[in-house]
């Protein structure tokens, strides 16, 4: 298979009480696996696509054959977005931003609380399924949202941080209370990983 689901870097229950064990099992083992299965099925029709990373396919969607382009966009996005998502969380995470991202957040948003408030409010308003993102536009940090599994990579941006607001990410624990999930999620954030991603985004 060209693409595989990366193992979860911690135990399924490691993010309790903020994200429950059952959600992590379903989200990682079922939802992420389905994106990978669908992406691999699309790539089998055009084996040359398997020579590229999923990230590169998303950066160059217009080069993907039209008959599988939507499948690659949706499922390649699902694979890349979730692979990032597992890594930007950790047990005992959260707290205020650290390192270079902290300094940039202060510069572009004011306090870390101002940043989190703006991120949560923007992401809560994403209609239907989608993601909230922190991206670097070359001069400053910006908060954007995308629908479904669309990736900022397809818009020319490297995602530094993203939160999944598909209902499968939170519904077992939070039901329809998306803002409660968004608020709790900050307690899982791995700022070390986000600093690495910020370095990458600036390149």
Secondary structure, DSSP 8 states (H G I E B T S, - for coil): --------SS-TTTTTTTS-HHHHHIIIIIIIHHHHHHHHHHHHHSGGGGGS-HHHHHHTGGGS-HHHHHHIIIIIHHHHHHHHHHHTB-TT--SS--HHHHHHHHHHHSSHHHHHHHHHHHHHT--SSEEEEEEE-SSSEEEEEEETT--GGGGT--EEEEEE-SGGGTHHHHTT-HHHHHHHHGGGB-HHHHHHHHHHHH-
